[in-house]
Amino acid sequence: MVFVPDPYFNEPGYERDAKTPHGKQKSASYNHDLRLQTAKHAILGGLRHPDPVFKEALWVHYGFRGPAVLGMLQKWVQEGGSEKAQLQEQVEQITVELSKLPKSGAAARADPSLQNGREGIPAIVEQQHRPTKRRRESSEIVVEQGVVIDLT
């Protein structure tokens, strides 16, 4: 999802309708569908069938951000739309999937599929949360939970 309030108007030619009743209606419909598809495919799909490369990162992400994601999803449900019931169903399924995630780094490391001869990324869940960002040359460096991630 594009992180702007009305991504519909980012589509070529639609920006001219931004301040019209027709444009507002189309944008609302677009947002509701986009939110449903985000919940269904990006969030629920990722939780149920994570790419093995990203499995640990997803666990860490949802370990920290799961409650905030659920809060955002509930807000989307409250905002309604024709897909409200479908979205609520996705939120319920996401809640179930989040409850299945390991509660700590120790639990995550107990999963044999994550054993790779080193401390797994989920171990950082046990540490104090200290997110910071800093720039190094042209690379974006994110230091979160004592793990440095180079996003280049």
C-alpha positions as CSV (number, residue, x, y, z in Angstrom):
1,M,0.0,0.0,0.0
2,V,1.3,3.4,-0.8
3,F,1.7,5.4,2.4
4,V,-0.4,8.4,1.6
5,P,-4.0,8.9,2.7
6,D,-5.5,8.7,-0.8
7,P,-3.3,6.5,-3.0
8,Y,-6.1,6.5,-5.7
9,F,-5.1,10.0,-6.7
10,N,-1.5,8.8,-7.4
11,E,-2.8,6.8,-10.3
12,P,-2.2,8.6,-13.7
13,G,-5.1,10.9,-14.6
14,Y,-7.0,10.5,-11.3
15,E,-5.4,13.5,-9.5
16,R,-7.8,15.9,-11.3
17,D,-10.7,14.3,-9.4
18,A,-9.2,14.8,-6.0
19,K,-11.6,17.5,-4.8
20,T,-14.8,16.2,-6.5
21,P,-17.5,14.1,-4.9
22,H,-17.0,11.5,-7.6
23,G,-13.3,11.4,-6.9
24,K,-13.8,11.1,-3.1
25,Q,-16.2,8.2,-3.6
26,K,-13.8,6.4,-6.0
27,S,-10.9,7.0,-3.6
28,A,-12.8,5.6,-0.7
29,S,-13.7,2.5,-2.7
30,Y,-10.1,2.1,-3.9
31,N,-8.8,2.4,-0.3
32,H,-11.3,-0.2,1.1
33,D,-10.3,-2.7,-1.5
34,L,-6.6,-2.0,-1.1
35,R,-6.9,-2.4,2.6
36,L,-8.6,-5.8,2.2
37,Q,-6.0,-7.0,-0.2
38,T,-3.2,-5.8,2.1
39,A,-4.7,-7.7,5.0
40,K,-5.4,-10.8,3.0
41,H,-2.2,-11.1,1.0
42,A,0.6,-9.0,2.5
43,I,-0.2,-9.6,6.2
44,L,-2.1,-12.9,6.5
45,G,-0.3,-14.5,3.5
46,G,3.1,-13.5,4.9
47,L,2.2,-14.9,8.3
48,R,0.9,-18.2,7.0
49,H,3.4,-18.8,4.3
50,P,6.6,-16.8,5.1
51,D,9.5,-16.9,2.7
52,P,12.1,-18.8,4.7
53,V,14.6,-16.0,4.1
54,F,12.2,-13.5,5.9
55,K,10.7,-15.9,8.5
56,E,12.8,-14.6,11.4
57,A,12.5,-11.0,10.4
58,L,8.7,-11.4,10.3
59,W,8.7,-12.9,13.7
60,V,10.7,-10.0,15.1
61,H,8.6,-7.4,13.2
62,Y,5.2,-8.8,14.4
63,G,6.7,-9.4,17.9
64,F,7.2,-5.7,18.2
65,R,4.5,-4.3,15.9
66,G,1.8,-6.9,16.0
67,P,-0.4,-5.0,18.4
68,A,0.0,-1.8,16.4
69,V,-0.8,-3.6,13.1
70,L,-4.0,-5.1,14.7
71,G,-4.9,-1.6,15.9
72,M,-4.5,-0.2,12.4
73,L,-6.6,-3.1,11.0
74,Q,-9.4,-2.5,13.5
75,K,-9.4,1.2,12.6
76,W,-9.8,0.2,8.9
77,V,-12.7,-2.1,9.9
78,Q,-14.4,0.7,11.8
79,E,-14.0,3.0,8.8
80,G,-16.3,0.6,7.0
81,G,-16.9,0.1,3.3
82,S,-18.4,-2.6,1.3
83,E,-15.6,-5.0,2.3
84,K,-16.1,-4.4,6.0
85,A,-17.2,-8.0,6.8
86,Q,-14.4,-9.5,4.7
87,L,-11.9,-7.3,6.3
88,Q,-13.1,-8.2,9.8
89,E,-12.7,-11.9,8.9
90,Q,-9.1,-11.3,7.8
91,V,-8.4,-9.4,11.0
92,E,-9.7,-12.4,13.0
93,Q,-7.5,-14.8,11.0
94,I,-4.5,-12.5,11.5
95,T,-5.1,-12.4,15.2
96,V,-5.0,-16.2,15.3
97,E,-1.8,-16.3,13.3
98,L,-0.1,-13.7,15.5
99,S,-1.0,-15.7,18.6
100,K,0.9,-18.7,17.1
101,L,4.2,-16.7,16.8
102,P,6.9,-17.5,19.4
103,K,6.7,-15.3,22.4
104,S,10.4,-14.9,22.9
105,G,13.7,-15.4,21.2
106,A,14.2,-18.6,23.2
107,A,11.0,-20.0,21.8
108,A,11.9,-18.9,18.3
109,R,15.3,-20.6,18.6
110,A,13.6,-23.8,19.6
111,D,12.2,-24.1,16.0
112,P,14.6,-26.5,14.2
113,S,13.9,-24.8,10.9
114,L,15.7,-21.7,12.3
115,Q,18.8,-23.5,13.5
116,N,21.8,-22.2,11.6
117,G,24.7,-22.4,14.1
118,R,24.3,-18.8,15.4
119,E,22.0,-16.9,17.7
120,G,18.8,-16.2,15.7
121,I,17.4,-12.8,15.1
122,P,14.4,-13.6,17.3
123,A,16.8,-13.5,20.3
124,I,16.7,-9.7,20.0
125,V,13.0,-9.8,21.1
126,E,14.3,-10.5,24.6
127,Q,16.4,-7.3,24.6
128,Q,15.3,-3.8,25.5
129,H,13.8,-2.0,22.4
130,R,16.1,0.9,21.4
131,P,15.3,1.8,17.8
132,T,17.6,4.4,16.2
133,K,18.6,5.4,12.7
134,R,21.7,6.9,11.4
135,R,23.2,7.6,7.9
136,R,26.5,6.2,6.7
137,E,27.7,7.4,3.4
138,S,24.8,6.6,1.0
139,S,23.7,3.5,2.9
140,E,20.7,3.5,5.2
141,I,21.7,1.8,8.5
142,V,19.0,0.8,11.0
143,V,20.1,-0.2,14.4
144,E,17.2,-2.0,16.2
145,Q,17.6,-4.2,19.2
146,G,21.4,-4.2,18.8
147,V,21.2,-5.6,15.3
148,V,22.6,-3.6,12.5
149,I,20.7,-3.9,9.2
150,D,22.3,-2.4,6.1
151,L,19.5,-1.5,3.7
152,T,21.6,-1.0,0.6
